[in-house]
Amino acid sequence: MSKSYFKGQRNQQLGIALLLSLLLGCDTPTTKPTTKHIRPLSLQKNNHLVVATSDYHSGALVEINLVENKTETLPIAIYSDAIIRNLSSSPYFFVVNRLGADNIEWGNRLERKVLGQFSVGRQTNPQDIMVVDLNRAYVSRLSSSKLLKVNPSSGGVVKEIDLFANADAKTIESTDSDGYPEMSWMVKWNQKLIIALQRLNTDEGYVPSNKSQLAVLNLENDTVEKIITLTGTNPVTEIKIFKDKLSVGQAGRLNVLDGGVELFDVNLKSLGMVTTEQQLGGDIIDCALLNDSLGVAIIAKNIYGANRKTQLVVFRLNDGEVISTPMDPGNYSLHQVIVDYERKLFYVADRDPKQPGIWVYDIKTLTPLFETKFNVGLPPYHMELTD
């Protein structure tokens, strides 16, 4: 299984050498996709799509201006295995440099520069960061049993939080023998921090153990309010918010159609699986809700075979059945999907080694907004909307 399959798992099997090949300060020509039809894209917020790109040898940070429809490679070097986060309503960005770098770098997009960098512990393999403000942030680490609370401006560690400190034995119990809950993606939900616990067994090749969970941290006092056991195992997608619901895609075991997309209501009560991998026809790579009636997913087929590939599929929420396959590139390249609810668009990261880029899709028509994709240089690995 290649390292491009799981965001939270691919970097556990092999440390990637840090080859920072960006030429800092060089002028980068902007690119525009070919227009298929015109529609206004300017809004008061989320006018940029920031993309962490990587070919697993080097990494680059790219900014797409959604108003002017152009891209720019920023003069900021990032690790070859990294994700991007942004502080809401501000120009500040945070790059989580994962296994082999094990640090956070942060800076100002408007100033086009890095302001600081700090370690989160050697070989702890950070997965995500949730920044409350410039003085408070939380870092999930795959190879650690504790959530890290930091001051991102200074890089100082405030505390380490044991997510299972007050849990009963039944909650903690797992066949996972490595001592780590494998915390990965996080999302801020009201005054709670929701943390995905993959519960993988590293002694058996990172297969999921007998349960996976969500930890719910109260941000007012840093205490764990509860730990929720998921319907499936191995949550690999980001925990995404749509109105008053959360969704999380669970892949289970590779090449076994045992996962699905689970929904939670505003009280974090499970609404069950709204679709399954059996219905989708492949292993879940990423997913999101498009509106009140439709969801979208990237799935992988034949992942251990010579003809493995990814597809973009749209499914109904009422019965989980696939109604459309907007994209079937015929290779293993689709990686992430995020929804721009204000513009009624969604963006698809395509890691095609020959023509990597970002596709823009219209939610209403389920067709590309442009005839070509945004060219972001290196293959896109992780993207996020920001002001």
C-alpha positions as CSV (number, residue, x, y, z in Angstrom):
1,M,0.0,0.0,0.0
2,S,1.5,3.3,-1.0
3,K,2.0,6.2,1.4
4,S,-0.4,8.3,-0.5
5,Y,-3.5,6.5,0.8
6,F,-3.9,7.5,4.4
7,K,-3.2,11.0,5.6
8,G,-2.7,9.8,9.1
9,Q,-1.0,6.5,8.4
10,R,1.2,6.7,5.4
11,N,4.0,8.6,7.3
12,Q,4.1,6.0,10.0
13,Q,5.7,3.3,7.9
14,L,8.7,5.2,6.6
15,G,10.3,8.5,7.6
16,I,10.7,10.8,4.6
17,A,14.0,12.5,4.0
18,L,13.8,16.3,4.2
19,L,14.7,17.7,0.8
20,L,13.7,21.4,0.8
21,S,14.2,22.3,-2.8
22,L,12.2,25.5,-2.9
23,L,14.2,28.4,-4.2
24,L,13.3,31.0,-1.6
25,G,12.4,34.4,-2.9
26,C,12.2,33.4,-6.6
27,D,9.5,34.9,-8.7
28,T,6.8,32.3,-9.6
29,P,4.6,32.9,-12.6
30,T,0.9,32.8,-11.7
31,T,-1.5,30.4,-13.5
32,K,-5.2,30.6,-14.3
33,P,-7.5,27.8,-15.3
34,T,-9.3,28.0,-18.6
35,T,-12.8,29.4,-17.9
36,K,-15.7,27.3,-18.7
37,H,-18.4,29.7,-17.5
38,I,-18.2,32.8,-15.4
39,R,-19.7,33.2,-11.9
40,P,-18.8,35.7,-9.2
41,L,-16.4,34.3,-6.6
42,S,-15.7,37.3,-4.4
43,L,-16.8,37.0,-0.8
44,Q,-16.0,38.8,2.4
45,K,-14.3,35.7,3.7
46,N,-12.6,32.5,2.5
47,N,-11.2,34.2,-0.7
48,H,-8.1,32.0,-0.7
49,L,-7.3,28.3,-0.9
50,V,-3.9,27.5,0.7
51,V,-2.4,24.2,-0.4
52,A,0.5,22.2,1.0
53,T,2.0,20.3,-1.9
54,S,4.5,17.5,-1.9
55,D,6.1,14.8,-4.1
56,Y,7.4,13.1,-0.9
57,H,10.9,14.5,-1.6
58,S,10.2,18.2,-1.3
59,G,7.3,20.4,-0.3
60,A,5.9,23.8,-1.1
61,L,3.1,26.1,0.1
62,V,0.8,27.5,-2.6
63,E,-1.9,30.2,-2.4
64,I,-4.8,30.2,-4.8
65,N,-6.6,33.6,-5.0
66,L,-10.2,32.6,-5.7
67,V,-11.3,36.1,-6.6
68,E,-8.6,36.5,-9.3
69,N,-8.4,32.8,-10.2
70,K,-4.6,32.6,-10.0
71,T,-2.0,30.7,-8.0
72,E,1.3,31.7,-6.4
73,T,4.0,29.5,-4.9
74,L,5.0,31.2,-1.7
75,P,8.7,31.7,-0.8
76,I,8.2,29.4,2.2
77,A,9.9,26.0,2.5
78,I,7.8,23.3,4.1
79,Y,8.5,19.6,4.8
80,S,7.7,16.9,2.3
81,D,5.1,15.5,4.6
82,A,3.0,18.4,5.9
83,I,-0.5,19.8,6.3
84,I,-1.6,23.4,6.4
85,R,-3.9,25.2,9.0
86,N,-4.9,28.8,9.2
87,L,-6.0,31.0,12.1
88,S,-9.5,32.1,11.3
89,S,-10.0,35.7,10.0
90,S,-6.3,36.4,10.1
91,P,-3.3,36.1,7.7
92,Y,-1.5,33.6,10.1
93,F,-0.8,30.1,8.9
94,F,0.5,27.0,10.6
95,V,2.3,24.1,8.9
96,V,2.4,20.7,10.7
97,N,5.6,19.1,9.6
98,R,5.1,15.4,10.3
99,L,7.3,12.4,11.0
100,G,11.0,13.1,10.5
101,A,10.6,16.8,11.0
102,D,8.2,16.7,14.1
103,N,7.7,20.5,14.3
104,I,5.3,23.3,13.7
105,E,6.2,26.4,11.7
106,W,4.0,29.4,11.5
107,G,4.0,32.7,9.7
108,N,2.2,35.5,8.0
109,R,0.8,34.9,4.4
110,L,0.5,38.6,3.7
111,E,4.1,39.2,4.6
112,R,5.1,35.9,2.8
113,K,7.4,34.8,5.6
114,V,7.9,32.4,8.5
115,L,7.8,33.9,11.9
116,G,8.7,30.9,14.0
117,Q,9.2,27.2,14.3
118,F,9.1,24.8,17.3
119,S,9.5,21.1,18.0
120,V,6.7,19.0,19.3
121,G,8.9,16.1,20.4
122,R,11.3,14.0,18.4
123,Q,9.6,11.1,16.6
124,T,6.2,12.0,18.0
125,N,4.8,12.4,14.4
126,P,2.4,15.4,14.8
127,Q,-0.8,15.1,12.7
128,D,-2.8,18.2,13.3
129,I,-3.0,21.6,15.1
130,M,-6.0,23.5,16.3
131,V,-5.1,27.1,17.0
132,V,-7.5,29.0,19.3
133,D,-5.4,32.2,19.1
134,L,-1.7,33.1,18.9
135,N,-1.2,32.2,22.6
136,R,-3.1,28.8,22.7
137,A,-3.1,25.8,20.4
138,Y,-3.4,22.0,20.6
139,V,-1.3,19.5,18.7
140,S,-2.3,15.9,18.1
141,R,0.7,13.4,17.9
142,L,0.4,10.0,16.4
143,S,3.3,8.5,18.4
144,S,2.4,9.9,21.8
145,S,-0.2,9.1,24.4
146,K,-0.8,12.7,25.3
147,L,-2.3,15.8,23.5
148,L,0.1,18.7,23.5
149,K,-1.0,22.2,24.5
150,V,1.4,25.0,23.3
151,N,1.8,28.7,23.0
152,P,2.3,28.9,19.2
153,S,3.9,32.4,19.3
154,S,6.7,31.3,21.6
155,G,6.7,27.6,20.9
156,G,6.5,26.9,24.6
157,V,4.8,23.8,25.9
158,V,2.0,24.7,28.3
159,K,1.0,21.1,29.2
160,E,0.5,17.6,28.0
161,I,-3.1,16.2,28.4
162,D,-3.8,12.6,29.0
163,L,-7.0,11.9,27.1
164,F,-7.7,8.7,29.1
165,A,-6.9,10.1,32.6
166,N,-10.5,9.8,33.8
167,A,-11.7,7.0,31.5
168,D,-12.9,3.7,32.7
169,A,-11.2,0.4,31.8
170,K,-13.9,-0.5,29.3
171,T,-13.3,2.8,27.4
172,I,-9.6,2.3,27.3
173,E,-9.6,-1.4,26.5
174,S,-8.3,-2.2,23.0
175,T,-6.2,-4.8,21.3
176,D,-3.8,-2.0,20.5
177,S,-0.7,-2.9,22.3
178,D,1.7,0.0,21.5
179,G,0.3,2.3,24.2
180,Y,-0.7,5.1,21.9
181,P,-4.3,6.0,20.9
182,E,-3.1,7.3,17.5
183,M,-4.7,10.7,17.7
184,S,-5.0,12.3,14.3
185,W,-7.4,14.9,12.9
186,M,-9.1,17.5,15.1
187,V,-11.9,20.1,14.8
188,K,-13.2,22.9,17.1
189,W,-16.9,22.4,17.7
190,N,-18.4,25.2,19.8
191,Q,-16.2,25.2,22.9
192,K,-15.1,21.6,22.4
193,L,-12.1,20.1,20.7
194,I,-13.0,16.8,18.9
195,I,-10.0,14.5,18.4
196,A,-10.0,11.4,16.3
197,L,-8.4,8.4,17.9
198,Q,-7.6,5.8,15.2
199,R,-6.5,3.1,17.7
200,L,-4.1,1.3,15.3
201,N,-1.9,-1.7,16.2
202,T,1.6,-0.8,15.1
203,D,2.8,-4.2,16.0
204,E,0.7,-5.6,13.2
205,G,1.4,-3.1,10.5
206,Y,-0.9,-0.3,11.6
207,V,-4.1,-2.3,11.3
208,P,-7.1,-0.9,13.2
209,S,-7.7,-2.5,16.6
210,N,-11.1,-3.5,17.9
211,K,-12.4,0.1,18.3
212,S,-11.7,3.7,17.2
213,Q,-12.9,6.7,19.0
214,L,-13.5,10.5,19.3
215,A,-12.2,12.3,22.4
216,V,-14.2,15.4,23.4
217,L,-12.1,18.0,25.2
218,N,-13.6,21.0,27.0
219,L,-11.6,24.0,25.9
220,E,-12.5,26.0,28.9
221,N,-10.7,23.7,31.4
222,D,-8.8,21.2,29.2
223,T,-10.7,18.2,30.6
224,V,-12.0,15.3,28.6
225,E,-15.8,15.2,28.9
226,K,-16.3,11.9,27.1
227,I,-14.8,9.5,24.7
228,I,-17.1,8.2,21.9
229,T,-16.7,4.8,20.3
230,L,-17.2,5.0,16.6
231,T,-19.5,2.7,14.6
232,G,-16.6,1.6,12.4
233,T,-12.8,1.8,12.8
234,N,-9.9,3.7,11.5
235,P,-11.1,7.3,11.0
236,V,-9.0,8.6,8.1
237,T,-10.8,11.7,7.0
238,E,-10.9,15.1,8.6
239,I,-13.8,15.6,11.0
240,K,-15.9,18.0,8.9
241,I,-18.7,20.4,10.0
242,F,-21.9,21.0,8.0
243,K,-24.5,23.1,9.8
244,D,-25.3,21.3,13.0
245,K,-23.7,18.0,12.0
246,L,-20.2,16.4,12.1
247,S,-19.1,13.8,9.6
248,V,-16.1,11.4,9.7
249,G,-15.1,8.8,7.2
250,Q,-13.9,5.4,8.6
251,A,-11.8,3.1,6.3
252,G,-11.5,0.1,8.5
253,R,-9.0,-2.4,7.1
254,L,-7.4,-1.8,3.7
255,N,-9.0,-3.5,0.7
256,V,-11.9,-4.7,2.9
257,L,-15.2,-2.8,2.4
258,D,-15.9,-2.5,6.1
259,G,-16.0,1.3,6.6
260,G,-18.4,4.1,6.0
261,V,-19.3,7.7,6.7
262,E,-20.7,8.4,10.2
263,L,-22.7,11.4,11.2
264,F,-23.1,13.1,14.6
265,D,-25.6,15.6,15.7
266,V,-25.0,18.9,17.7
267,N,-24.9,16.9,20.9
268,L,-22.4,14.5,19.4
269,K,-24.9,11.7,19.4
270,S,-24.2,9.3,16.5
271,L,-26.7,9.2,13.7
272,G,-25.1,6.1,12.3
273,M,-23.5,5.4,9.0
274,V,-25.2,7.4,6.2
275,T,-23.3,5.4,3.6
276,T,-20.9,2.4,3.6
277,E,-17.9,1.4,1.7
278,Q,-20.0,-1.5,0.2
279,Q,-22.4,1.1,-1.2
280,L,-19.6,3.5,-2.3
281,G,-17.6,0.7,-4.0
282,G,-14.2,1.2,-2.5
283,D,-12.1,2.2,0.5
284,I,-12.7,5.7,1.8
285,I,-10.0,8.3,1.3
286,D,-11.9,11.4,2.0
287,C,-15.6,12.6,2.2
288,A,-17.8,15.6,3.0
289,L,-21.4,16.6,3.0
290,L,-22.4,18.8,0.0
291,N,-25.8,19.9,1.3
292,D,-28.8,18.5,3.2
293,S,-29.3,15.7,0.7
294,L,-26.0,14.8,-0.9
295,G,-22.5,13.8,0.2
296,V,-19.3,13.4,-1.8
297,A,-16.4,10.9,-1.3
298,I,-13.1,9.9,-2.8
299,I,-12.7,6.1,-2.8
300,A,-9.9,3.8,-3.7
301,K,-10.4,0.6,-5.7
302,N,-8.0,-2.4,-6.0
303,I,-5.5,-0.7,-3.7
304,Y,-3.1,-3.7,-3.7
305,G,-3.3,-4.4,-7.4
306,A,-1.5,-3.1,-10.5
307,N,-4.6,-1.3,-11.7
308,R,-5.5,0.5,-8.5
309,K,-7.4,3.8,-8.9
310,T,-9.4,6.5,-7.2
311,Q,-12.8,7.8,-8.0
312,L,-14.9,10.8,-7.0
313,V,-18.5,9.7,-6.2
314,V,-21.6,11.5,-5.0
315,F,-24.1,9.7,-2.7
316,R,-27.6,10.4,-1.3
317,L,-27.8,10.9,2.5
318,N,-31.2,9.3,2.9
319,D,-30.1,5.8,1.6
320,G,-26.3,6.1,1.0
321,E,-26.5,5.0,-2.6
322,V,-24.2,6.5,-5.2
323,I,-26.0,8.7,-7.8
324,S,-23.0,10.0,-9.8
325,T,-19.3,9.5,-10.5
326,P,-18.2,13.0,-11.5
327,M,-14.5,12.0,-11.8
328,D,-12.8,8.7,-12.7
329,P,-9.3,9.6,-13.7
330,G,-8.3,5.9,-14.2
331,N,-5.3,6.2,-11.9
332,Y,-4.6,6.5,-8.2
333,S,-4.5,10.3,-7.8
334,L,-7.5,11.9,-6.1
335,H,-6.6,12.7,-2.5
336,Q,-8.8,15.3,-0.7
337,V,-12.2,17.1,-1.1
338,I,-13.3,20.2,0.7
339,V,-16.6,22.1,0.3
340,D,-16.9,25.9,-0.2
341,Y,-20.5,26.3,1.1
342,E,-20.7,30.0,0.4
343,R,-19.9,29.7,-3.3
344,K,-21.6,26.3,-3.6
345,L,-18.4,24.7,-4.9
346,F,-16.1,21.9,-3.9
347,Y,-12.4,21.5,-4.5
348,V,-10.7,18.2,-5.4
349,A,-7.0,17.6,-4.9
350,D,-5.6,15.6,-7.9
351,R,-2.1,14.2,-7.3
352,D,-1.7,13.1,-10.9
353,P,2.1,13.0,-11.3
354,K,2.0,14.3,-14.8
355,Q,-0.7,17.0,-14.3
356,P,-1.2,17.7,-10.6
357,G,-3.7,20.4,-9.5
358,I,-6.9,21.4,-7.9
359,W,-10.3,20.8,-9.7
360,V,-13.2,23.2,-8.9
361,Y,-16.7,21.5,-9.0
362,D,-20.1,23.1,-9.0
363,I,-22.4,21.5,-6.3
364,K,-25.6,22.0,-8.3
365,T,-24.4,20.5,-11.6
366,L,-21.6,18.2,-10.3
367,T,-19.4,19.4,-13.2
368,P,-16.1,21.2,-13.2
369,L,-16.4,25.0,-13.0
370,F,-13.3,25.3,-15.2
371,E,-12.1,23.2,-18.1
372,T,-8.7,22.9,-16.5
373,K,-7.5,22.7,-12.9
374,F,-5.4,25.1,-10.9
375,N,-1.7,24.2,-11.5
376,V,0.0,24.2,-8.1
377,G,3.3,22.8,-9.1
378,L,4.0,19.8,-6.9
379,P,1.1,17.4,-6.3
380,P,-1.4,18.8,-3.8
381,Y,-1.5,17.0,-0.4
382,H,-3.6,19.2,1.9
383,M,-5.7,22.3,1.3
384,E,-7.7,24.7,3.4
385,L,-10.0,27.7,2.8
386,T,-9.0,30.9,4.5
387,D,-9.6,34.7,4.3
